[in-house]
C-alpha cells in the first residue's frame, strides 16, 4: 500500500460543510500532484450519486469515494478525517444516509485495483480499534504506521 500512499495525501480534522467540500479539497490535492485528470472531480461526484460509498462500520461512518480508472494518471489514496460528520449515502442503498467522519478517496489507475483495495480497506475497518485510531490521527507518520500495522503497506 505504500505505493498508494507515496504522495502522503492526508488531511486531518478538517472542517467542511458537506460532501462536496470533501471532494473539492481532496481532488485539489490530487490535481496539484498530477494524479488525476481534469474530469476526475466531476466523474467522482457522478459516480457517488449513482453508486454511493458511505459505510457504517461498528458505529463509525466511513466513505470510500472513487471513480473509473480512465480519470486517473497514477494510483494514489487520499485520507481525510473530519471535525464534524458529513452525510453520504450508504453503499448499496439509494436512501440510507451515513454520518461520515473518515474518508479514503481512491484514485486507482487500473480497474482491477479498485475491488482489491475496497476489500482490503473494509477488512481493515472491521478490525477492533482501527477506526477509533484513525479518527484520532493527527499526523501523516501516525496514519502510515496505523495502515502498515494493519497490513496495508
Secondary structure, 3 states (H helix, E strand, C coil): CHHHCCCCEEEEEECCCCHHHHHHHHHHHHHHCCCECCCHHHHHHHHHHHCCCEEEECCEEEECCCCCHHHECCCEEEEEEEEEEEEEEECCCCCCEEEEEEEEEEECCCHHHHHHHHHHHHHHHCCCCHHHHHHHCCCHHHHHHHHHHCCCC
